[in-house]
Amino acid sequence: MFDFHQKRKMRTVFHSRITQVVLLILSILVLWSAYDRYLVAKEMSEKRLAIEEEMAELQAREEALKKEVDYLSSERGIEAEMRRQFDIVREGEQVVIILNDDKSTTTATVTPISEEEVRPWYKFW
């Protein structure tokens, strides 16, 4: 008989409006928390993709810079960079100017560089 009364008592507790409202509120809070965690996970996933893309770009830039450093470490690279930035010529080199006319022939003019034209700071080469 005691078992029957206890079952009945449990049913009345679980079927009461107060218990149902409390369970509804708890379930809403759990769902809200789960949705919030979903949004955070989605945002972190997007940030991770953006950072991976940035990392790939930085690695490509690192490779390009390594190649440039290797090139500039060689004698040929140093000379090419100096020629590009400072218009340096070696002794005995001549300047060649190629002019394109409307005619089919190409005219090349060779002008030797005299010692007076070479600036003093170019002579160190």
Backbone as ProteinMPNN parsed JSONL, in Angstrom:
{"seq_chain_A": "MFDFHQKRKMRTVFHSRITQVVLLILSILVLWSAYDRYLVAKEMSEKRLAIEEEMAELQAREEALKKEVDYLSSERGIEAEMRRQFDIVREGEQVVIILNDDKSTTTATVTPISEEEVRPWYKFW", "coords_chain_A": {"N_chain_A": [[0.811, -1.18, 0.0], [1.972, 1.162, 0.71], [3.731, 1.646, -1.366], [2.033, 2.249, -3.465], [0.932, 4.678, -2.636], [3.172, 6.271, -2.622], [3.903, 6.295, -5.316], [1.746, 7.634, -6.349], [2.037, 10.064, -5.127], [4.425, 10.939, -6.28], [3.604, 11.196, -8.918], [1.773, 13.292, -8.708], [3.507, 15.323, -8.005], [5.234, 15.525, -10.245], [3.388, 16.105, -12.232], [2.419, 18.527, -11.58], [1.812, 22.041, -12.029], [3.803, 23.823, -11.227], [6.167, 22.291, -11.148], [6.358, 21.603, -13.831], [6.697, 24.134, -15.002], [9.147, 24.875, -13.866], [10.82, 22.877, -14.943], [10.503, 23.538, -17.66], [11.661, 26.086, -17.7], [14.287, 25.409, -16.968], [14.979, 23.766, -19.15], [14.858, 25.638, -21.23], [16.943, 27.346, -20.451], [19.125, 25.573, -20.727], [19.019, 25.046, -23.49], [19.462, 27.651, -24.434], [22.052, 28.116, -23.5], [23.409, 26.103, -24.93], [23.006, 27.011, -27.557], [24.38, 29.433, -27.436], [26.998, 28.47, -27.042], [27.283, 27.19, -29.491], [27.298, 29.402, -31.253], [29.682, 30.632, -30.4], [31.524, 28.62, -31.049], [31.229, 28.589, -33.83], [32.113, 31.189, -34.483], [34.78, 31.008, -33.623], [35.701, 29.081, -35.389], [35.558, 30.469, -37.826], [37.428, 32.496, -37.296], [39.681, 30.914, -37.025], [39.995, 29.93, -39.643], [40.545, 32.349, -40.965], [42.956, 33.052, -39.755], [44.541, 30.894, -40.524], [44.653, 31.359, -43.29], [46.006, 33.798, -43.293], [48.375, 32.932, -42.179], [49.315, 31.23, -44.193], [49.773, 33.128, -46.2], [51.801, 34.602, -44.959], [53.782, 32.663, -44.766], [54.34, 32.249, -47.458], [55.328, 34.761, -48.06], [57.573, 34.715, -46.427], [59.109, 32.733, -47.691], [59.588, 34.03, -50.134], [61.099, 36.19, -49.229], [63.286, 34.824, -48.186], [64.379, 33.759, -50.543], [65.073, 36.151, -51.792], [66.977, 37.125, -49.986], [68.915, 35.135, -50.203], [69.623, 35.558, -52.881], [70.614, 38.178, -52.758], [72.781, 37.714, -51.168], [74.691, 36.637, -52.727], [77.442, 37.392, -54.928], [76.729, 38.238, -57.481], [74.102, 39.045, -57.102], [74.406, 41.216, -55.345], [75.806, 42.991, -56.989], [73.92, 43.375, -59.059], [71.827, 44.597, -57.659], [73.078, 46.936, -56.753], [73.614, 48.145, -59.217], [71.027, 48.558, -60.082], [69.953, 50.365, -58.179], [71.827, 52.488, -57.937], [72.864, 53.239, -60.407], [75.41, 52.284, -61.311], [78.433, 51.644, -63.104], [80.885, 49.458, -64.427], [84.454, 49.785, -64.921], [85.371, 50.509, -68.198], [82.975, 49.703, -69.329], [80.247, 50.429, -71.531], [77.555, 52.586, -72.402], [74.562, 51.643, -73.932], [72.148, 52.773, -76.087], [69.082, 52.094, -77.344], [67.084, 52.879, -79.977], [63.811, 52.934, -81.175], [62.399, 53.275, -84.235], [59.8, 54.135, -86.593], [60.532, 52.829, -88.782], [61.788, 49.753, -90.206], [64.325, 49.185, -89.391], [66.709, 49.087, -86.747], [68.362, 51.356, -84.745], [71.372, 51.626, -83.029], [73.051, 53.346, -80.552], [76.194, 53.909, -79.299], [77.655, 55.178, -76.522], [80.553, 56.099, -75.034], [81.566, 56.176, -71.622], [83.071, 58.774, -70.029], [85.795, 59.588, -67.807], [85.27, 61.985, -66.51], [82.526, 62.105, -66.382], [81.791, 60.161, -64.584], [80.716, 59.896, -61.357], [82.308, 60.725, -58.234], [81.741, 58.955, -56.045], [81.043, 56.638, -57.304], [83.329, 55.432, -58.108], [84.38, 53.636, -56.348], [83.736, 51.061, -56.937]], "CA_chain_A": [[0.0, 0.0, 0.0], [2.87, 2.303, 0.79], [4.258, 1.842, -2.703], [0.998, 2.877, -4.26], [0.814, 6.077, -2.215], [4.381, 6.977, -3.043], [3.793, 6.498, -6.752], [0.728, 8.646, -6.552], [2.63, 11.314, -4.684], [5.392, 11.315, -7.316], [2.83, 11.648, -10.077], [1.218, 14.624, -8.442], [4.612, 16.288, -8.022], [5.689, 15.707, -11.624], [2.314, 16.645, -13.073], [1.972, 19.832, -11.091], [2.174, 23.168, -12.891], [5.052, 24.414, -10.753], [7.26, 21.43, -11.603], [6.447, 21.729, -15.283], [7.256, 25.451, -15.296], [10.561, 24.821, -13.497], [11.478, 22.064, -15.971], [10.502, 24.314, -18.89], [12.689, 27.131, -17.554], [15.588, 24.747, -17.016], [15.256, 23.32, -20.517], [15.133, 26.84, -22.014], [18.294, 27.779, -20.091], [20.08, 24.64, -21.325], [19.01, 25.311, -24.923], [20.096, 28.951, -24.646], [23.487, 27.915, -23.291], [23.91, 25.31, -26.058], [23.028, 27.897, -28.729], [25.483, 30.368, -27.222], [28.233, 27.716, -27.301], [27.315, 26.979, -30.941], [27.731, 30.653, -31.867], [31.096, 30.818, -30.079], [32.286, 27.653, -31.842], [31.189, 29.051, -35.221], [32.993, 32.351, -34.57], [36.159, 30.532, -33.501], [36.014, 28.392, -36.637], [35.81, 31.507, -38.827], [38.706, 33.126, -36.949], [40.736, 29.938, -37.32], [40.204, 29.944, -41.093], [41.198, 33.612, -41.322], [44.341, 32.988, -39.281], [45.255, 29.946, -41.383], [44.92, 32.045, -44.555], [47.065, 34.771, -43.026], [49.61, 32.179, -41.962], [49.777, 30.784, -45.509], [50.335, 34.306, -46.87], [53.067, 34.939, -44.302], [54.775, 31.656, -45.138], [54.739, 32.547, -48.839], [56.188, 35.95, -47.991], [58.846, 34.29, -45.847], [59.853, 32.051, -48.745], [60.048, 35.044, -51.094], [62.173, 36.947, -48.593], [64.464, 33.945, -48.112], [64.967, 33.728, -51.884], [65.699, 37.444, -52.042], [68.178, 37.194, -49.16], [69.908, 34.265, -50.848], [70.074, 36.226, -54.107], [71.426, 39.329, -52.392], [73.991, 37.244, -50.499], [75.678, 36.29, -53.756], [78.155, 38.515, -55.548], [75.94, 38.683, -58.626], [72.929, 39.756, -56.583], [74.839, 42.512, -54.831], [76.125, 43.832, -58.14], [72.673, 43.73, -59.749], [71.079, 45.545, -56.836], [73.795, 48.213, -56.794], [73.387, 48.721, -60.549], [69.627, 48.985, -60.162], [69.667, 51.507, -57.324], [72.756, 53.598, -57.987], [73.36, 53.455, -61.775], [76.854, 52.056, -61.289], [78.982, 50.886, -64.221], [82.276, 49.042, -64.234], [85.419, 50.423, -65.79], [85.415, 49.953, -69.537], [81.63, 49.431, -69.847], [79.678, 51.507, -72.314], [76.098, 52.676, -72.369], [73.944, 51.396, -75.23], [70.792, 53.297, -76.167], [68.405, 51.522, -78.506], [65.959, 53.706, -80.389], [62.883, 52.278, -82.087], [61.717, 54.169, -85.164], [58.728, 53.484, -87.321], [61.164, 52.037, -89.834], [62.061, 48.377, -89.812], [65.698, 49.054, -88.895], [66.937, 49.561, -85.39], [69.621, 52.078, -84.636], [71.955, 51.557, -81.695], [74.069, 54.352, -80.344], [77.091, 53.566, -78.208], [78.341, 56.36, -76.003], [81.457, 55.716, -73.953], [81.499, 56.998, -70.422], [84.393, 59.316, -69.728], [86.102, 59.659, -66.383], [84.681, 63.19, -65.94], [81.102, 61.881, -66.167], [81.581, 59.239, -63.473], [80.73, 60.603, -60.077], [83.388, 60.21, -57.39], [81.36, 57.833, -55.189], [80.926, 55.442, -58.125], [84.641, 54.897, -58.416], [84.786, 52.579, -55.398], [83.434, 49.747, -57.526]], "C_chain_A": [[0.87, 1.265, 0.0], [3.43, 2.654, -0.583], [3.265, 2.599, -3.59], [0.871, 4.361, -3.924], [2.032, 6.898, -2.656], [4.368, 7.249, -4.556], [2.81, 7.62, -7.06], [1.281, 10.032, -6.19], [3.644, 11.831, -5.73], [4.677, 11.83, -8.566], [2.272, 13.047, -9.848], [2.318, 15.687, -8.464], [5.048, 16.555, -9.461], [4.633, 16.311, -12.529], [1.814, 17.996, -12.585], [2.496, 20.932, -12.013], [3.529, 23.763, -12.493], [6.248, 23.594, -11.257], [7.446, 21.556, -13.116], [7.05, 23.071, -15.693], [8.757, 25.463, -14.986], [11.338, 24.009, -14.535], [11.555, 22.8, -17.311], [11.58, 25.404, -18.835], [14.083, 26.524, -17.63], [15.942, 24.3, -18.443], [15.551, 24.519, -21.43], [16.542, 27.346, -21.722], [19.359, 26.874, -20.713], [20.16, 24.868, -22.835], [19.706, 26.639, -25.246], [21.617, 28.837, -24.5], [24.099, 27.127, -24.459], [23.993, 26.165, -27.319], [24.167, 28.91, -28.629], [26.824, 29.687, -27.499], [28.388, 27.438, -28.803], [27.817, 28.233, -31.652], [29.214, 30.914, -31.612], [31.956, 29.875, -30.913], [32.331, 28.076, -33.313], [32.124, 30.244, -35.418], [34.459, 31.936, -34.502], [36.602, 29.804, -34.774], [36.336, 29.397, -37.744], [37.142, 32.203, -38.556], [39.871, 32.198, -37.276], [41.045, 29.91, -38.821], [40.929, 31.212, -41.538], [42.671, 33.588, -40.912], [45.146, 32.005, -40.113], [45.584, 30.567, -42.734], [46.054, 33.053, -44.392], [48.408, 34.073, -42.841], [50.181, 31.68, -43.295], [50.403, 31.945, -46.281], [51.688, 34.667, -46.279], [54.161, 33.929, -44.642], [55.26, 31.878, -46.574], [55.656, 33.763, -48.875], [57.559, 35.598, -47.421], [59.716, 33.599, -46.888], [60.413, 33.05, -49.761], [61.207, 35.845, -50.507], [63.449, 36.118, -48.46], [65.168, 33.877, -49.471], [65.685, 35.041, -52.185], [66.985, 37.594, -51.23], [69.272, 36.32, -49.751], [70.479, 34.926, -52.1], [71.002, 37.393, -53.765], [72.691, 38.936, -51.632], [75.072, 36.893, -51.51], [76.292, 37.558, -54.338], [77.347, 39.106, -56.703], [74.717, 39.49, -58.171], [73.281, 41.127, -56.047], [75.104, 43.472, -55.976], [74.853, 44.292, -58.852], [71.882, 44.763, -58.953], [71.759, 46.914, -56.818], [73.581, 48.902, -58.134], [71.965, 49.266, -60.661], [69.39, 50.266, -59.362], [70.557, 52.712, -57.584], [73.31, 53.899, -59.384], [74.884, 53.339, -61.85], [77.251, 51.272, -62.531], [80.419, 50.522, -63.885], [83.161, 49.804, -65.208], [85.417, 49.731, -67.15], [84.043, 49.626, -70.11], [81.129, 50.653, -70.591], [78.17, 51.444, -72.227], [75.577, 52.473, -73.778], [72.511, 51.895, -75.16], [70.173, 52.776, -77.445], [67.176, 52.361, -78.782], [65.097, 52.926, -81.364], [62.192, 53.342, -82.926], [60.566, 53.407, -85.801], [59.285, 52.614, -88.437], [61.472, 50.644, -89.307], [63.461, 48.196, -89.234], [65.8, 49.636, -87.497], [68.306, 50.205, -85.328], [70.103, 51.99, -83.2], [73.057, 52.589, -81.612], [74.895, 53.947, -79.138], [77.804, 54.831, -77.787], [79.244, 55.916, -74.875], [81.339, 56.695, -72.797], [82.91, 57.484, -70.117], [84.568, 59.398, -68.218], [85.452, 60.878, -65.742], [83.208, 62.974, -65.603], [80.832, 60.976, -64.969], [81.712, 60.023, -62.176], [81.756, 59.959, -59.149], [82.969, 59.006, -56.535], [81.111, 56.554, -55.979], [82.255, 54.749, -58.366], [85.053, 53.784, -57.453], [84.539, 51.192, -55.967], [84.516, 49.381, -58.469]], "O_chain_A": [[0.543, 2.277, -0.62], [3.583, 3.83, -0.916], [3.645, 3.48, -4.362], [0.723, 5.197, -4.814], [1.914, 8.07, -3.014], [4.78, 8.319, -5.004], [3.047, 8.448, -7.94], [1.017, 11.025, -6.868], [3.694, 13.028, -6.014], [5.119, 12.796, -9.187], [2.314, 13.886, -10.748], [2.085, 16.818, -8.891], [5.214, 17.712, -9.846], [4.973, 16.973, -13.51], [0.863, 18.54, -13.146], [3.507, 20.755, -12.693], [4.309, 24.161, -13.359], [7.229, 24.16, -11.739], [8.574, 21.609, -13.606], [7.836, 23.13, -16.638], [9.546, 26.002, -15.762], [12.415, 24.428, -14.959], [12.557, 22.697, -18.018], [12.314, 25.614, -19.801], [14.964, 27.074, -18.291], [17.084, 24.447, -18.877], [16.406, 24.424, -22.311], [17.262, 27.733, -22.643], [20.389, 27.365, -21.176], [21.255, 24.881, -23.398], [20.452, 26.731, -26.221], [22.367, 29.403, -25.295], [25.191, 27.457, -24.921], [24.957, 26.052, -28.075], [24.835, 29.205, -29.62], [27.696, 30.282, -28.132], [29.503, 27.451, -29.324], [28.658, 28.148, -32.546], [29.925, 31.367, -32.509], [32.999, 30.278, -31.427], [33.365, 27.933, -33.966], [32.847, 30.304, -36.412], [35.287, 32.461, -35.247], [37.76, 29.91, -35.179], [37.278, 29.198, -38.511], [37.901, 32.471, -39.488], [40.918, 32.643, -37.745], [42.208, 29.87, -39.221], [41.82, 31.159, -42.385], [43.531, 34.058, -41.657], [46.321, 32.253, -40.386], [46.666, 30.338, -43.274], [46.943, 33.151, -45.237], [49.443, 34.563, -43.29], [51.395, 31.706, -43.499], [51.432, 31.779, -46.937], [52.619, 35.001, -47.012], [55.327, 34.295, -44.787], [56.444, 31.715, -46.868], [56.634, 33.796, -49.621], [58.58, 36.115, -47.873], [60.919, 33.847, -46.96], [61.559, 32.934, -50.193], [62.178, 36.143, -51.202], [64.555, 36.639, -48.603], [66.396, 33.93, -49.545], [66.772, 35.043, -52.763], [67.974, 38.13, -51.73], [70.434, 36.724, -49.794], [71.683, 34.859, -52.347], [72.042, 37.576, -54.397], [73.588, 39.764, -51.473], [76.253, 36.857, -51.165], [75.724, 38.646, -54.244], [77.292, 40.323, -56.877], [74.354, 40.491, -58.789], [72.548, 42.093, -56.262], [74.678, 44.626, -55.942], [74.726, 45.465, -59.205], [71.33, 45.701, -59.527], [71.082, 47.941, -56.863], [73.387, 50.116, -58.18], [71.739, 50.314, -61.266], [68.69, 51.162, -59.834], [70.098, 53.849, -57.466], [74.173, 54.769, -59.508], [75.554, 54.214, -62.399], [76.539, 50.369, -62.969], [81.082, 51.231, -63.128], [82.688, 50.388, -66.183], [85.457, 48.503, -67.229], [83.954, 49.296, -71.292], [81.542, 51.778, -70.31], [77.587, 50.382, -72.008], [76.096, 53.068, -74.723], [71.747, 51.493, -74.283], [70.708, 53.009, -78.529], [66.322, 52.53, -77.911], [65.622, 52.315, -82.295], [61.487, 54.203, -82.399], [60.384, 52.209, -85.581], [58.581, 51.759, -88.974], [61.42, 50.398, -88.102], [63.753, 47.156, -88.644], [65.069, 50.554, -87.126], [69.29, 49.646, -85.811], [69.344, 52.246, -82.265], [73.898, 52.688, -82.506], [74.347, 53.672, -78.07], [78.475, 55.478, -78.591], [78.765, 55.408, -73.861], [81.051, 57.877, -72.979], [83.832, 56.682, -69.965], [83.606, 59.29, -67.458], [85.109, 60.837, -64.56], [82.69, 63.575, -64.663], [79.742, 61.025, -64.398], [82.7, 60.72, -61.945], [82.038, 58.767, -59.272], [83.786, 58.111, -56.321], [80.978, 55.485, -55.383], [82.287, 53.592, -58.786], [86.004, 53.056, -57.739], [85.124, 50.227, -55.475], [84.468, 48.313, -59.079]]}, "name": "protein", "num_of_chains": 1, "seq": "MFDFHQKRKMRTVFHSRITQVVLLILSILVLWSAYDRYLVAKEMSEKRLAIEEEMAELQAREEALKKEVDYLSSERGIEAEMRRQFDIVREGEQVVIILNDDKSTTTATVTPISEEEVRPWYKFW"}
